[in-house]
């Protein structure tokens, strides 16, 4: 997640609380894969692909090009490079922070907008409130359309011509206007009025956690950078040694993005527009609709050989947990005795994911999880919960290994923030915004890409070896967890089992 969790209200109305609690009991689909025999590669099998099609509402796209972007030093350089030749720029972020990196990006987006390039920014308002000073800054920009205002850095981009779509906003001007219009709509289409009103209520405990950086180019090509990096200096400074943000004092975090061009990038673009429409409750501007149709006509398979599946989940609005479903399918479909590697900033998986990990490990497949240590975690309570989850799995199987990240601020890798996984010896790779915790599983809009391309997998394997080296991580043994003081173990149990819904 970002450098702060979503800011939740201290008091929830009974109705909202009921709606939120109900989301915790969404029944997952059955995902026991029965593989066919039409290919020697298990993950390309048609029955597995059909299973993912049906249970994740996604489609496999062939003919893509993928590029691994390790740390902000690579990802942010590529973003600026893409902006220079873009004929439109669409950005979605959980955090947009007023620090060095945020100001540099805001200036670049504003410059492009003033040059006549369509620029749209979706940002999570509550996620971007990192201090009381930010609230004061927002209120100073208040107006009738934005009664709670907006951050000065966002307001200046709006003034420069950037189209701003605030998501997860406390004021929700679009939703408030929709509530007013529902009075009239109620007599014309009661079902539609109630549906939209219900969605607005549910959105109050929702985080828009996806991160996209989408650019369109003269050839009709779309490039979509997706992954874990937000618009803030801890992401932009990732991998840069001895560099500290002069405004916030933050150092770099380790993170991973991937750039996709090809048909799968058009899927990311379509999701951006879908989220934009959902947040505003209105039809998109005609210029965007025309642009979308033009892009759809130009998007066609390319000679590049990466197959990519883009999976999105809206657990609170559309009542699905598609990304978690994808993880479960791959955990249960990976061949026995083949390894699975998961790197996640926060490891507090749901019961069904824990059971799937145990099931695969009992078949002889080693499962390795890398997550943050108590020292490196920006949300230490999640390290406490991770200890409980890991010990439960270790007690069931010896084929599970837990590694914890070593904080190295002087190397620009203080906290580990990436979300990636590889399945089988040479199988596909997940990269995206989804953490293995309740926040991602139950509360957030999340997305990942599942990539099948040998060269990309080789790059991930090299990165994995780096992660598991003594410079990056320490292995945590079962004995280490069992010999922790009893109060620590009780804390882990209570955190994971009783407070899991809010982790």
Backbone torsions as a table, in degrees:
resi	resn	phi	psi	omega
1	UNK	NA	-175.0	-179.3
2	UNK	-79.5	-170.0	-176.8
3	UNK	-71.3	-12.9	171.6
4	UNK	-136.2	148.9	171.3
5	UNK	-73.3	164.4	176.3
6	UNK	-60.2	143.3	179.8
7	UNK	-81.7	112.3	-176.6
8	UNK	-95.4	143.0	178.1
9	UNK	-64.8	146.1	-179.8
10	UNK	-69.8	-32.6	-178.8
11	UNK	-121.5	126.6	178.5
12	UNK	-110.4	137.8	176.1
13	UNK	-64.6	151.6	179.7
14	UNK	-55.0	-38.6	-178.4
15	UNK	-65.0	-46.0	179.2
16	UNK	-62.5	-42.2	-179.3
17	UNK	-61.7	-40.1	178.0
18	UNK	-63.6	-42.0	179.4
19	UNK	-63.5	-42.6	-179.3
20	UNK	-66.1	-45.0	-177.8
21	UNK	-64.0	-36.0	-179.9
22	UNK	-61.0	-29.8	-178.7
23	UNK	-65.8	-22.0	-178.6
24	UNK	-72.2	-10.8	-174.4
25	UNK	-115.8	26.0	176.0
26	UNK	-64.2	129.1	-178.3
27	UNK	-81.6	122.9	178.6
28	UNK	-75.2	156.4	178.0
29	UNK	-73.3	159.8	171.9
30	UNK	-70.9	135.0	-173.7
31	UNK	-130.3	23.1	177.6
32	UNK	-72.3	110.8	-175.1
33	UNK	-85.4	131.5	170.6
34	UNK	-110.2	102.8	-171.9
35	UNK	-77.4	144.9	174.7
36	UNK	-84.0	-160.9	-176.5
37	UNK	-131.3	25.9	-174.0
38	UNK	-88.5	3.7	175.4
39	UNK	-154.9	151.5	178.4
40	UNK	-83.2	-6.8	177.4
41	UNK	-102.3	115.1	-172.8
42	UNK	-56.8	-38.6	-173.4
43	UNK	-79.9	-10.0	175.3
44	UNK	-98.2	1.3	-177.0
45	UNK	-61.9	139.6	-174.6
46	UNK	-64.8	-34.3	-179.7
47	UNK	-69.1	-35.6	176.1
48	UNK	-68.4	-42.3	178.6
49	UNK	-62.0	-40.2	178.9
50	UNK	-65.3	-39.7	178.1
51	UNK	-59.8	-43.7	178.7
52	UNK	-69.2	-38.7	175.9
53	UNK	-53.8	-49.9	-171.8
54	UNK	-74.8	-38.8	-173.4
55	UNK	-91.3	-11.3	178.9
56	UNK	-121.8	4.0	-180.0
57	UNK	48.7	45.7	-179.4
58	UNK	-131.2	173.2	180.0
59	UNK	-137.0	143.6	176.7
60	UNK	-79.0	129.1	179.3
61	UNK	-114.2	125.7	177.6
62	UNK	-93.3	166.1	172.9
63	UNK	76.1	38.7	177.9
64	UNK	-108.0	160.3	170.9
65	UNK	-113.7	134.8	-178.7
66	UNK	-125.8	147.1	179.4
67	UNK	-137.4	122.0	179.0
68	UNK	-77.3	131.7	-179.9
69	UNK	-122.4	101.2	-176.4
70	UNK	-92.9	119.1	178.1
71	UNK	73.3	160.8	-179.1
72	UNK	-61.9	-28.8	179.9
73	UNK	-57.3	-32.3	177.6
74	UNK	-93.0	-44.9	-173.5
75	UNK	-67.1	-43.6	-177.9
76	UNK	-71.5	-33.9	175.5
77	UNK	-61.4	-40.9	179.4
78	UNK	-68.3	-35.6	177.7
79	UNK	-61.3	-45.9	178.9
80	UNK	-66.6	-37.2	177.1
81	UNK	-62.0	-44.3	179.9
82	UNK	-67.1	-37.1	179.9
83	UNK	-61.2	-33.8	-174.1
84	UNK	-62.6	-28.9	-177.8
85	UNK	-115.4	14.2	-173.7
86	UNK	-84.5	145.0	170.4
87	UNK	-103.2	-2.2	162.2
88	UNK	-157.0	154.2	-177.8
89	UNK	-136.6	119.1	177.7
90	UNK	-120.5	124.0	-175.6
91	UNK	-123.0	136.3	173.2
92	UNK	-132.5	132.1	-176.4
93	UNK	-147.9	149.8	173.9
94	UNK	-77.4	-44.7	178.6
95	UNK	-113.0	137.7	164.4
96	UNK	-131.1	102.5	-170.1
97	UNK	-100.2	142.3	177.1
98	UNK	-84.7	79.3	176.6
99	UNK	-137.3	-168.4	-177.2
100	UNK	-56.5	-50.4	-177.0
101	UNK	-65.7	-41.5	179.0
102	UNK	-62.9	-42.7	-179.7
103	UNK	-67.7	-38.2	178.2
104	UNK	-64.3	-44.0	179.4
105	UNK	-67.6	-41.7	179.3
106	UNK	-60.1	-40.6	179.0
107	UNK	-64.9	-40.4	-179.0
108	UNK	-68.5	-43.1	178.3
109	UNK	-64.7	-40.2	179.1
110	UNK	-64.8	-41.7	179.7
111	UNK	-61.9	-42.1	179.1
112	UNK	-65.9	-40.6	179.6
113	UNK	-64.8	-42.3	179.3
114	UNK	-67.4	-22.0	176.7
115	UNK	-83.4	1.5	176.4
116	UNK	95.6	6.0	178.7
117	UNK	-83.8	130.6	175.5
118	UNK	-63.3	122.2	179.6
119	UNK	-128.7	125.3	179.1
120	UNK	-124.7	133.4	177.0
121	UNK	-122.6	122.5	167.5
122	UNK	-105.7	127.5	178.0
123	UNK	-140.8	145.6	-179.2
124	UNK	-79.8	114.7	-173.1
125	UNK	-65.0	-52.1	-177.3
126	UNK	-66.6	-35.6	176.8
127	UNK	-63.8	-27.1	-177.5
128	UNK	-91.0	4.8	175.5
129	UNK	-92.0	99.9	-175.2
130	UNK	-101.5	-4.5	-179.3
131	UNK	-164.7	162.3	175.6
132	UNK	-58.6	-30.1	179.3
133	UNK	-63.0	-31.9	179.0
134	UNK	-67.3	-37.8	178.1
135	UNK	-62.2	-43.2	177.2
136	UNK	-62.4	-40.4	177.7
137	UNK	-61.5	-43.9	179.4
138	UNK	-61.4	-47.6	-176.3
139	UNK	-63.2	-26.6	179.1
140	UNK	-69.4	-17.1	179.3
141	UNK	-103.9	14.3	-175.4
142	UNK	-65.8	147.2	175.3
143	UNK	-154.8	172.9	-177.2
144	UNK	-56.0	-36.1	179.8
145	UNK	-77.1	-27.8	179.2
146	UNK	-126.4	79.8	-173.4
147	UNK	-61.9	-25.0	176.4
148	UNK	-99.9	4.2	177.1
149	UNK	71.7	-163.5	176.6
150	UNK	-158.6	160.9	-178.4
151	UNK	-59.9	146.7	-178.0
152	UNK	-57.7	-39.2	-178.5
153	UNK	-63.5	-34.0	177.3
154	UNK	-74.8	-43.0	-179.6
155	UNK	-59.5	-40.5	-179.9
156	UNK	-66.4	-35.7	175.2
157	UNK	-66.5	-40.5	177.7
158	UNK	-59.7	-44.1	179.4
159	UNK	-63.2	-28.7	180.0
160	UNK	-82.1	-6.1	177.2
161	UNK	109.1	1.6	175.0
162	UNK	-72.4	131.4	175.9
163	UNK	-77.3	119.2	-176.0
164	UNK	-104.6	125.0	175.4
165	UNK	-116.9	95.8	178.9
166	UNK	-74.3	122.6	177.5
167	UNK	-104.7	151.5	177.5
168	UNK	58.4	39.0	-174.6
169	UNK	-84.6	138.6	175.2
170	UNK	-60.9	-33.7	-177.8
171	UNK	-83.0	-34.5	-179.4
172	UNK	44.8	61.3	-179.1
173	UNK	-59.4	-36.9	179.7
174	UNK	-65.5	-43.8	-179.8
175	UNK	-68.9	-37.2	177.8
176	UNK	-62.5	-41.3	177.1
177	UNK	-64.6	-37.7	179.1
178	UNK	-64.8	-39.5	176.8
179	UNK	-58.7	-43.6	180.0
180	UNK	-63.6	-42.6	179.6
181	UNK	-67.5	-25.0	-179.5
182	UNK	-65.4	-24.4	177.3
183	UNK	-59.9	-42.6	177.3
184	UNK	-75.5	-42.1	-176.9
185	UNK	-63.7	-30.2	-176.9
186	UNK	-55.6	-33.7	-178.8
187	UNK	-85.0	-18.0	-178.0
188	UNK	-96.4	-41.6	-178.1
189	UNK	-148.3	79.5	-174.6
190	UNK	-56.6	-38.4	-178.6
191	UNK	-63.5	-45.8	179.9
192	UNK	-64.7	-38.3	-179.9
193	UNK	-64.2	-45.4	-180.0
194	UNK	-66.7	-38.1	-179.5
195	UNK	-62.7	-48.4	-179.1
196	UNK	-65.3	-39.1	179.4
197	UNK	-64.1	-40.6	177.7
198	UNK	-63.2	-40.5	178.3
199	UNK	-63.0	-39.7	-179.7
200	UNK	-63.8	-39.4	177.3
201	UNK	-63.3	-47.5	-175.9
202	UNK	-62.6	-33.7	-176.2
203	UNK	-64.3	-12.8	-177.2
204	UNK	-67.0	-22.3	177.3
205	UNK	-112.7	37.9	-169.7
206	UNK	-117.7	145.1	173.3
207	UNK	-120.3	133.8	174.0
208	UNK	-91.3	91.4	-166.1
209	UNK	-99.4	-0.9	179.4
210	UNK	-69.9	152.9	175.9
211	UNK	-131.3	113.5	177.6
212	UNK	-125.8	144.7	167.9
213	UNK	-133.2	100.3	-169.5
214	UNK	-111.6	130.1	176.2
215	UNK	-130.5	142.2	175.4
216	UNK	-107.9	146.9	-173.7
217	UNK	-130.6	163.1	-169.7
218	UNK	-54.8	-33.9	-178.3
219	UNK	-72.0	-6.7	-173.9
220	UNK	95.0	-2.2	-178.8
221	UNK	-72.5	138.5	171.2
222	UNK	-109.9	134.2	172.7
223	UNK	-115.6	126.8	-179.1
224	UNK	-123.1	117.8	173.7
225	UNK	-95.8	121.7	-179.4
226	UNK	-129.8	157.5	179.2
227	UNK	153.2	-138.4	-172.3
228	UNK	-109.8	-2.1	-169.7
229	UNK	-89.9	126.8	176.1
230	UNK	-93.6	177.8	177.8
231	UNK	-90.4	83.3	-179.6
232	UNK	-162.6	158.5	-172.3
233	UNK	-67.3	-30.6	179.5
234	UNK	-62.2	-24.7	177.1
235	UNK	-87.5	-46.9	-177.4
236	UNK	-63.9	-30.8	-178.2
237	UNK	-88.9	2.8	179.7
238	UNK	-58.3	127.6	179.5
239	UNK	86.7	0.1	179.4
240	UNK	-102.3	112.4	-175.6
241	UNK	-71.6	144.9	172.9
242	UNK	54.2	37.5	-179.8
243	UNK	-123.4	128.7	-177.6
244	UNK	-129.7	136.6	178.4
245	UNK	-63.3	129.0	-175.1
246	UNK	-73.9	-18.3	-179.4
247	UNK	-93.9	-44.1	-176.2
248	UNK	-101.2	-18.6	-176.5
249	UNK	79.9	2.9	-176.0
250	UNK	-76.9	153.2	174.4
251	UNK	-111.4	173.3	-174.8
252	UNK	-73.6	151.7	172.7
253	UNK	-110.5	156.6	173.0
254	UNK	-84.6	132.8	-179.9
255	UNK	-155.6	167.2	-176.1
256	UNK	-136.8	131.9	169.3
257	UNK	-121.5	168.6	171.8
258	UNK	-138.3	138.5	174.5
259	UNK	-99.5	132.3	179.3
260	UNK	-120.9	134.7	168.6
261	UNK	-130.2	141.7	-174.5
262	UNK	125.8	-166.7	-176.2
263	UNK	-57.9	-35.2	-179.7
264	UNK	-66.9	-30.1	176.9
265	UNK	-65.9	-32.6	175.8
266	UNK	-66.0	-31.7	175.5
267	UNK	-65.7	-39.5	177.5
268	UNK	-64.0	-43.3	177.6
269	UNK	-57.9	-45.1	-179.6
270	UNK	-63.7	-36.9	177.8
271	UNK	-66.1	-38.3	177.2
272	UNK	-58.0	-47.4	-179.6
273	UNK	-67.2	-37.3	178.7
274	UNK	-62.7	-44.0	178.2
275	UNK	-64.4	-38.5	180.0
276	UNK	-61.8	-44.3	179.3
277	UNK	-66.2	-41.0	-179.7
278	UNK	-62.4	-40.5	-177.8
279	UNK	-70.7	-36.6	-177.8
280	UNK	-87.0	-24.7	-176.3
281	UNK	71.6	19.3	-177.0
282	UNK	-134.0	161.7	173.8
283	UNK	-65.9	150.6	-179.4
284	UNK	-71.6	153.8	176.0
285	UNK	-56.1	146.9	-175.8
286	UNK	-59.1	-34.3	-179.8
287	UNK	-62.3	-38.2	178.0
288	UNK	-71.6	-36.9	177.7
289	UNK	-62.8	-42.6	178.7
290	UNK	-65.8	-41.1	178.3
291	UNK	-63.1	-41.1	-179.7
292	UNK	-62.8	-43.6	179.2
293	UNK	-63.4	-40.4	179.5
294	UNK	-63.8	-42.3	179.0
295	UNK	-64.8	-40.9	179.4
296	UNK	-60.6	-35.4	178.9
297	UNK	-72.0	-29.2	-177.1
298	UNK	-89.1	-17.5	-176.6
299	UNK	-76.6	119.3	-179.4
300	UNK	-151.1	158.9	-179.4
301	UNK	-55.1	143.6	-177.7
302	UNK	-118.0	168.5	-178.5
303	UNK	-71.2	-14.0	179.2
304	UNK	-63.5	154.9	-166.9
305	UNK	-108.7	14.6	179.9
306	UNK	-87.4	124.6	172.2
307	UNK	-93.6	130.4	-173.6
308	UNK	-133.0	134.3	173.9
309	UNK	-116.2	122.0	179.6
310	UNK	-100.0	118.6	-174.5
311	UNK	-118.4	130.6	-176.9
312	UNK	-123.9	145.7	172.1
313	UNK	-133.7	140.6	174.7
314	UNK	-124.8	77.6	-171.0
315	UNK	-65.1	-27.1	-178.0
316	UNK	-93.6	-31.5	-175.5
317	UNK	-92.7	-47.4	-177.3
318	UNK	-103.6	4.8	175.4
319	UNK	57.3	44.0	175.4
320	UNK	-131.0	160.3	177.4
321	UNK	-132.6	56.7	-169.4
322	UNK	-63.5	-37.4	-178.1
323	UNK	-69.4	-41.6	176.2
324	UNK	-63.6	-37.5	174.8
325	UNK	-59.1	-41.7	179.5
326	UNK	-61.4	-46.1	177.7
327	UNK	-57.6	-44.6	-178.1
328	UNK	-64.2	-42.9	178.9
329	UNK	-59.4	-46.1	-176.7
330	UNK	-71.0	-36.7	176.3
331	UNK	-62.1	-39.7	-176.4
332	UNK	-85.0	-16.6	-178.1
333	UNK	-100.1	-16.9	178.9
334	UNK	-61.5	137.4	-176.4
335	UNK	-58.4	144.8	176.6
336	UNK	-55.6	142.8	176.6
337	UNK	75.3	-0.5	176.5
338	UNK	-95.7	147.9	-173.0
339	UNK	-78.9	155.6	172.1
340	UNK	-131.5	133.6	178.6
341	UNK	-121.4	132.5	178.7
342	UNK	-130.0	126.0	172.1
343	UNK	-114.7	117.9	-177.3
344	UNK	-141.2	134.5	-178.3
345	UNK	-58.8	-36.5	-176.3
346	UNK	-131.0	121.2	-176.4
347	UNK	-113.0	93.1	173.7
348	UNK	-140.9	65.9	-170.4
349	UNK	-70.6	155.4	176.9
350	UNK	-66.5	166.4	-178.5
351	UNK	-58.4	-41.6	-176.8
352	UNK	-68.8	-32.3	176.6
353	UNK	-71.4	-40.5	176.0
354	UNK	-59.8	-42.5	179.8
355	UNK	-65.8	-36.6	178.7
356	UNK	-68.6	-38.1	175.7
357	UNK	-62.2	-45.9	-179.8
358	UNK	-62.4	-43.0	-179.0
359	UNK	-60.3	-46.2	179.9
360	UNK	-66.4	-41.7	-179.4
361	UNK	-63.8	-36.6	178.9
362	UNK	-67.5	-21.5	176.1
363	UNK	-83.9	4.7	176.6
364	UNK	99.5	1.2	179.7
365	UNK	-89.5	123.4	-179.9
366	UNK	-72.9	130.8	176.9
367	UNK	-114.7	121.8	-179.5
368	UNK	-115.9	128.8	177.6
369	UNK	-118.7	130.2	173.1
370	UNK	-111.8	126.9	177.7
371	UNK	-143.4	-179.8	-177.9
372	UNK	-76.1	148.3	170.8
373	UNK	-80.7	171.2	176.3
374	UNK	-59.1	-36.1	-177.5
375	UNK	-74.9	-33.8	-175.5
376	UNK	-93.2	-13.3	-173.2
377	UNK	-78.3	128.5	175.6
378	UNK	-77.2	-9.5	171.8
379	UNK	-129.0	81.1	-171.8
380	UNK	-55.6	-28.4	-178.8
381	UNK	-60.2	-27.1	179.6
382	UNK	-74.1	-25.8	172.6
383	UNK	-70.0	-35.6	175.7
384	UNK	-62.0	-46.4	179.0
385	UNK	-64.9	-37.3	179.9
386	UNK	-60.6	-36.0	179.3
387	UNK	-60.8	-41.3	179.1
388	UNK	-66.3	-47.6	-179.1
389	UNK	-60.7	-43.8	-178.4
390	UNK	-65.2	-42.4	-179.0
391	UNK	-65.0	-39.2	177.4
392	UNK	-58.8	-42.3	-179.8
393	UNK	-69.6	-42.6	-180.0
394	UNK	-62.3	-34.1	178.8
395	UNK	-68.7	-21.1	-178.9
396	UNK	-95.1	-23.0	-176.4
397	UNK	-155.7	147.7	177.2
398	UNK	-89.6	-4.0	-175.9
399	UNK	-96.1	28.4	177.0
400	UNK	-120.8	132.7	178.9
401	UNK	-126.0	137.3	176.9
402	UNK	-114.3	130.4	174.3
403	UNK	-120.9	144.1	178.6
404	UNK	-119.2	137.1	-175.9
405	UNK	-66.1	139.7	174.5
406	UNK	-95.5	120.2	-179.7
407	UNK	-67.5	126.2	179.9
408	UNK	-134.1	72.6	-176.3
409	UNK	-59.9	-32.8	-179.1
410	UNK	-67.8	-18.3	178.0
411	UNK	-98.7	4.8	-177.4
412	UNK	72.4	29.3	179.4
413	UNK	-140.1	58.5	-175.8
414	UNK	-68.9	-52.7	-179.1
415	UNK	-117.8	145.7	175.5
416	UNK	-92.0	121.5	-173.9
417	UNK	-121.6	-2.0	-175.6
418	UNK	-73.8	159.0	177.4
419	UNK	-132.4	99.2	-179.7
420	UNK	-146.5	160.5	179.3
421	UNK	-154.5	147.5	174.6
422	UNK	-126.6	142.5	-172.0
423	UNK	-122.5	126.2	179.7
424	UNK	75.3	177.7	-177.2
425	UNK	-66.2	-40.8	-178.9
426	UNK	-134.0	27.2	-173.5
427	UNK	-82.8	-168.0	-174.2
428	UNK	-75.7	169.1	-175.7
429	UNK	-127.5	137.7	172.6
430	UNK	-100.9	134.2	168.9
431	UNK	-136.1	137.9	178.1
432	UNK	175.4	-150.7	-175.5
433	UNK	-105.2	-3.5	-169.0
434	UNK	-86.9	119.9	171.4
435	UNK	-93.0	155.4	175.9
436	UNK	-85.4	71.2	176.6
437	UNK	-146.9	173.6	-176.4
438	UNK	-68.9	-33.3	-179.5
439	UNK	-57.7	-46.9	179.1
440	UNK	-72.5	-38.4	-175.1
441	UNK	-71.8	-37.0	-169.6
442	UNK	-113.7	-28.2	-167.6
443	UNK	-109.8	-29.4	-164.6
444	UNK	-104.7	148.7	160.3
445	UNK	-73.3	124.3	-176.8
446	UNK	-136.0	160.7	174.1
447	UNK	-153.1	152.4	175.8
448	UNK	-141.1	163.0	168.8
449	UNK	-115.4	137.4	174.1
450	UNK	-105.0	116.4	-169.5
451	UNK	-113.9	129.7	175.0
452	UNK	-118.5	99.3	179.1
453	UNK	-160.3	120.4	-172.1
454	UNK	-56.0	-42.8	-179.2
455	UNK	-64.4	-40.1	178.3
456	UNK	-65.3	-41.5	178.8
457	UNK	-62.5	-39.0	177.4
458	UNK	-60.2	-40.7	179.2
459	UNK	-64.3	-40.7	178.5
460	UNK	-66.2	-37.9	178.9
461	UNK	-65.1	-39.0	176.5
462	UNK	-64.9	-40.2	178.1
463	UNK	-64.8	-39.5	178.8
464	UNK	-62.1	-42.3	178.5
465	UNK	-62.1	-37.3	176.1
466	UNK	-64.5	-44.1	-179.9
467	UNK	-58.5	-39.7	-174.0
468	UNK	-89.8	4.7	177.3
469	UNK	-79.3	157.5	-177.3
470	UNK	-60.0	-21.6	180.0
471	UNK	-71.5	-26.6	-173.5
472	UNK	-104.1	-32.7	-170.7
473	UNK	-150.3	160.3	173.6
474	UNK	-117.3	138.1	175.9
475	UNK	-79.7	137.5	177.8
476	UNK	-107.3	119.1	-177.5
477	UNK	-90.0	162.4	177.5
478	UNK	-58.1	-40.4	180.0
479	UNK	-62.4	-33.0	178.5
480	UNK	-63.0	-38.5	-178.4
481	UNK	-79.6	-34.8	-178.1
482	UNK	-73.5	-24.3	-177.7
483	UNK	-96.6	6.3	174.6
484	UNK	-65.3	150.7	177.8
485	UNK	-53.8	147.7	-175.6
486	UNK	-56.4	-38.8	179.1
487	UNK	-62.5	-37.3	177.4
488	UNK	-63.9	-41.8	-177.9
489	UNK	-69.0	-38.1	176.6
490	UNK	-64.1	-41.8	177.5
491	UNK	-58.7	-45.4	179.2
492	UNK	-60.5	-44.6	-179.4
493	UNK	-62.4	-49.9	-177.9
494	UNK	-63.2	-40.1	-179.8
495	UNK	-62.6	-48.2	-174.4
496	UNK	-76.4	-43.2	-171.7
497	UNK	-84.5	-37.2	-175.0
498	UNK	-97.9	-27.3	-178.4
499	UNK	-111.6	13.5	-172.2
500	UNK	-58.4	-38.7	-175.9
501	UNK	-55.5	-28.1	-175.1
502	UNK	-100.6	1.5	-177.2
503	UNK	-78.8	NA	NA
